[in-house]
Every structure is written in structure tokens, then in C-alpha cells.
Amino acid sequence: MRLRLLLASLLSLGLLLALPLAAQPSAPASPKLQAVPSPDLSRLTPERARELREQRASFDKSKDVLIGDPLAETYALLGAAYARNGLFDAADVALADATVLAPRNGGWVYLRGLLAAMRDQHAQALKLFEGAHTLSPDYLPIAVTLATALMDARDLEGAKRVLEPWAQRKQAVPLTLLGDIAMQQKRPADAVASYRRALEFQPEANRLNGLLADALAANGDAKGAAAERVKAGDRMPGLSDPIGRHMFGDRASAGDAAKPAASPRDQAIDNALAQMEVGKYPEARRTLDAALQASKNDSMLLALYGRVETAAGNLDAAASRLRSALAADPKNSMALTSEALIAQIRNDDAGAERLYRQAIEIEPRLVSARLGLGTLQQRNKRYDDARVQYKAVLGVDALNAEAWARLVAVDAISGRCAETLKTLNDALRGSPDSPFLLQLFVRNVSTCAAASADEKRMALDYAKKIYQANSAPVLAEAYALALAANGKWDEAVATEQGAMFIVLRDGGEKALVPYREILDQLRAHKLPTLPWSASSPLFNPQRPQVAPPAK
């Protein structure tokens, strides 16, 4: 089917990204989180089974520490890994949990649609793609996938409505599909126009010449059709899909849209990123070695090589690659931020800060550099400097979960929780139904001595709302803090104990430590003065460490 073939072709050059959120009313109350089953791995190769066990172990360690969008992403990545290996039932549970945790992020709904399509559940896939498009209408791969599913369902007019807003955005893929629709609707002249415009934007996609030839022939232009037929090949226009790629890894299948029109160099970057993300460092090196044979001084390839070696724990090799990358392009921000990471691992915080600042000077909106610098400054108790960086991140990405959580943390520990309250109130005016922002508001107000009684009552209302929609431990704890702030100590203790039961079941005894610290204070009728346990990594950023040797 067209849909299955198209899905396999949506590969990207980036890592998994959060989608911009549509201005939608809040989603209806979602079901509680389900425990993600541990599937039978015996039918997989030993290497693949080992990778999945490692990823599951990492998931189990982090899921009770992360909050908001980062937590949803953790569930989604695990679900995508299971899906790639044919473990569809476990994948479905993990992806469903991701949508519960971030109900307004269309990306996770999109991944559930891709999984349904992989399972030949095409009616369910179409419904999910429609939901994803409603939540994230500005993410082109969702629009294209939805339109393709509608075309498979013979709803050509519906597909056309989805694609037409993209017709003026210099994107070859939606124009190609509009040409296909025009041909199916016996409008060859419109098809000719769409295919010609698609070729303007991706002239290397020579499969379009064959489609254009068919449209010209249908429109009575035999001479033009013959001219285009000579140029025809099998390269279809490509489309970068940072989210969908995680469902398919670096594989693509043959067919209608299975050969992205990416250059060999871009495809190498894409493959190396995918290999690095799952710890396949030798494969990533081989991929980059092959690409560098054709372009030995390519700064981006060299910088990515440095990142691979850093991830693998080979710091000397990483530093050498990064020096070469910066010699080729002194303004390569990936190389600068990677060098900053190595400097921190080597206890050179001054050098790391200098490198982060260089990267920021080149790209003031570079979120990774600002977060890296802010975390470094926070670790060194330079809270005022750190908050400047976190607020700058929010100026670029208003819903960046890490920046928000760290801003709340540094303001709390430096006695500025009242300022945080104002900042959160401003943000909630624009996103009044964001469970993540509401949770931060609840935690901040409940533990801030400057908060008024009215604000504490408002926090309790918010906490009850988000807890009733989702009883995840982090939200249960926020509710417990709000109950305590309003003098409901017995309910607060019971709620925190309920959260701890889930944590113990899913994460073991060690994961209980921060929850137990809060519980002890609640039992003593002592309101915590920080929005999370004092031992939380949000208050104690750790110095980056050398990765264990790659096996």
C-alpha cells in the first residue's frame, strides 16, 4: 500500500524533537498509565535482544525521575524500539502512555498511528493520524502521512484539503501528492503544474520526471512527455521526519516513496545518528569513514564523528575529530558544544564555559548550548547566571521542559520562588491547560513561603485536576504537596504513599529515596521548602562522566 511504503521513507537528519503545540483546548481526561510489559525477546538475535534489555533498563531507571515531555519521550522511544523489533503489544502500551503524559503533543499520537499502520490496522491508523494533525498541524510529515492514508481510503478531497496549505511552502512531497490526486481525478493539467513545481524544489528527484511525463501525455502533449521520459529515474522526493524515523530506524523499503532524494553525505549523517543513538558505535564509525572518503574535510561529518567518539567514551579520539571539524569550519556549533562536553568531563569548567559562549555567540538561539552552559553554572552554584540561560532557552522554546524545570529549581534554591510564580502565571496565560506547567505551578506555590492562601487553594484545584487525569507518581506527589500546603496532612501522606507504591512496583527500592524524603516531612507536618526532594538531580546537576567502554 502507498501508506506503508511512504512511512518507511520518512527519514531525518535530526534527533527526536518536540512538536510545536497547537492552540487547542485541553484534551479529555486520559486513562491511567499502564505498566509497560517486558516482552519475550527470545526470537530476536542476541545482539538485538541485548540492546533492548539495555534500553529497557535505562527506561526503568529514568521513568520515575523525569517529568512532563521528557518522560513522555522516554516512553515513546521505548515504544518505537519495541515496534522496530516487531514487539507490537508492548510498543502499543508504551506509546499509549506517552500520549497520556503529553496529550497535546501530536508526535506521540502520530507514532501510535505509524504502529497501527505497521499492524495493518488502517482504520485505527487513519483516526490517529487525524488526531495528530489536529494537535500538530504545522508538522509536515504528519500532514503527508494523513493525506496518504486518506488517499488509500479513497477520500481524495479530504487528502487535498490537508495538502493544499502546503502548496506554497516550497515542499516537493505535498506537491507530488497533489499531482497524484489531480491525475486520479482526471485533471492532468493541474497534475502537470504540481509535478513541475515539485521538480523546482527537488530537481534531483527524477522519478518526478516520469510522473510529469504521464501527466503531459494525459494532457495531450506527447512531445513534452517524451522529453520528460528520457530524464525519468527512480528517485522520489525526500522528506525529513525526526519523529517517524524512530519507528523505522535507518531502514527503508523499496516502493513508491521509499528512496528519499537525500545526498549520500546527508544519508550518511542520518544513518550515523541513528546508529549512535542505539549505541552502535562501530557501525557509526564505518558509516562516517565511508562518507569522509568522498569529503575528507567535511566539518559536519567530522563534528558528528567527534560526537560518536564522545558517546563511546573515547575522548582523545573525539577531541582530535572535533579539532579537525573546527579547522574546517570555526563556526561549527556542534563541534563547539561537543568540545564543551569533553571539557566538563575533564574537569575544565572554565574551558567548557568559553566554548559554550562561543557557540552561543555564533547561534544565540542554540538551545543545547544554553542548556549546557546553564547546567554547568548551576552545578557551580552560580544560580543567577544559570537562570539567565534557562530564561533565554524559554525565549526560543516557550515549552522547553528541561529549561522550565531547572528554572523552577534554581529559583527555589536561591530564594526566588516568588519570581518563578510570576513567570509561571505569565506562561499559563498562553498555555492554560498544559499539565507540565500546571504541575510546576503546583510544586512552586505549595513550597513557596511567599505564596498566598488564595494561590495555595488555586494550586490545590490545579493539582486535583491533573492528578485525576493522570495518577503518575510525579503528579501524585505534586498533589500531595498541594494538600499539605492547604493543611490536609493525612490526605497528603496517603497520596504520597500511593505514589510510592507505584514507584516501588516499577522502579524498585532505590527509586523510593526522593519520595521517602518528602513523605517523612509530610508525616511530621512539615511543609517542604523545595518543590522536589533536596536530593533531586534538578538541584544537583552531576558532572558528565565518561561512558562505559562500548562492547
Buried (B, 14 or more C-beta within 10 A) or exposed (E): BBBBBBBBBBBBBEEBEBBBBBEBEBBEEBEEBEEBEEBEBEEBEEEBBBBBEEBBEEBBEBBBBBBBBBBBBBBBBBBBBBBBBEBBEBBBBBBBBBBBBBBBBBBBBBBBBBBBBBBEBBEBBBBBBBBBBBBBBBBBBBBBBBBBBBBBBEBBEBBBEBBEEBBEEEBBBBBBBBBBBBBEEEBBBBBBBBBBBBBEBBBBBBBBBBBBBBBBBBBEBEEBBEBBBEBBEEBBBBBBBBBBBBBBBBEBEEBBBBBBBBEEBBBBBBBBBBBBBBBBBEBBBBBBEEBBEEBEEBBBBBBBBBBBBBBBBBBEBBBBBBBBBBEBBEEBBBBBBBBBBBBBBBEBBEBBBBBBBBBBEBBEEBBBBBBBBBBBBBBEEBBEBBBBBBBBBBEEBBBBBBBBBBBBBBBBBBEBBEBBBEBBEEBBEEBEBBBBBBBBBBBBBBBBEEBEEEBBBBBBEBBBBBBEBBBBBBBBBBBBBBBBBBEBBEBBBEBBBBBBEBBBEBBEEEBBEBBBBBBEBBBEEEBBBBBBBBEBBBBEBEEBEEBEEEE
